[in-house]
Amino acid sequence: MNPAIRIWQSVLRRMSQAVLEREQDLTPAARLGRQGEEAAYWHLRGNGFVMVGRNYRARGSHKEIDLIGWEGETLVFVEVKTRSPETPVAPEAAVDRAKERLLIAAALEYRRQTRRLSAPIRFDIVSVLASPSGMKVEHFRDAFRETRP
């Protein structure tokens, strides 16, 4: 790997860690969620995604997209779900139809604002299981579609 890329990755990791440290006043669940988003971000970057957005919130709305990135020519909207191992339900199962509708609406707003209306899009879920030994990240591509029959 190019040494300049390694240096920038190191700088970005330190910056990300600084953000996490500033968020020490978050509830344990919120802190876990932030750590999961961070793990998902680096997982996607490591798999060739070009990340362009984090925690995008549509204007005047409570709708939020955790991560936005490009995989090749496809604009990918990513919902990250983080849980501890003792949670009985898999993290990805927490994305129900209501959540899908909110994410789709926020993605459409993002596309309008950024004028990316013709770009192909995809909705992914990243599931993160956090344990004392680390984060287990699983990526579900094309987890749901913009339209349903």
N, C-alpha and C positions, 0 to 999 in steps of 0.2 A: 504494500500500500504506500502511496505517496506520502512522504514525511509531512508535507504541509497539511494534508487531510488529517493525519494523526494528531497534529498540533491543534487544529480547529475542533476535532472531536473531543480532545481533552479539555479545551476551553469551554465548549458547550456543556460537557458533563459537569465541570466545576460551577458554571453558571446555574445549571439545573439544580445542583445540590444546594447552592446558596438560596434559591427560591424555596426549596423544601425546608431548609432550616428556618427561614423567615415565617413559615407557616406553622410553627410549633404551637400556636394558640388554637389550631383547629381541633375539632373533636377527633377521637381515635378513628372513627369510621371515615371522616372526611380526609384525614391524613392518609389512611390506607388507600382510599380512592385516588388521591394525588400520586402516591407512590406507584400504584398500578398504572395510571396514565403515563407516568414517566417511563416505566418498564415497557409499556406498549409502544411509546414513541421511539425508544431506542431499538426495540425489536424490529419495527417497521423500517426505520432508517437502515438498520443492518441488512435488511432484505431488499434494499434498492429503492425504497420509496423516497420521494422528494417531498418533505413535509412543508406545508404552507400555512397551516392554521392549527391553533390549539384553543380549546374552550370558546369556540365561536358562538356568539349569542345573537340571534336575529333581533333587529331593532324592535324595541317595545314588546319583547316576548320573553317568556321563561324557557323557550326552546333553546337547547344548546347542543352543539356538536363537539365531541371531545377532541377529535383529531381530524385534520383534512390533509390529504397528500395526493401526489401524483404517482401512479404506477404506470410508467410509459405514457401513453396518451389518455389514460383513464383517470378522471378525478374521483378520488375515493373518500367517502365520508365514513368515519370510524367511530363506533360506540365502544367504549371500554367499560368492562364490568369487572370489578375486583372483589374477591371474597377471601375469607380465611378458610383453611381446610376443614374446619369443623362445621361450616355452613352446609346444610343438607342438600341444597339445590345448586346445580352448576351455575357459575356466573352468567353464562350466555343465555340461560333460561329466563333471566330477569328482563329480557327485551321482549315485551309483548306487543300486540298489534297497536295498542294506544301509543306506546313509546315509538314504534316504527313510524306512525303517522306524524308524530312531533318531529322526528328526525328528518323525514321526507320534506315537511314544510320548511324546516330550517335550511335544509340543503337547497331547496328551490329559491329561497330568499338569498342565500349566499351566491348562487349562480346568477341571479339577477343583479346583485350588487357588483359582482366581479366581471360581469358580462361574459360568462363562460357557458352560455346557453346551448352552444352546439357541441360541447365536449361530452364524450360518453362518460357516464357516471356509474358508480357502484357503491353499495352499502355493505360494509364489513363490520364484524364484531370481533373484538379482541377480548378474550377471557383471561383473567390473571388470577391465579391462586397464590396467595401470599403465605409463606410459612417462615419459621425461623431460619430455615436453610436457604431461602431465597424465593424468587418469583418464578412461577411456572407460567409461561405465556403460550396461549394457543390462539391462532388466527383463523377465523372463519370468513373466507372470501365469499362475496355475493350472498350474504346471510339473508337478505330480503330484497324485494324489488320495489321500485317507485310506484308501480301500479299493481293492483291485485285483480284477479278475475271476479 
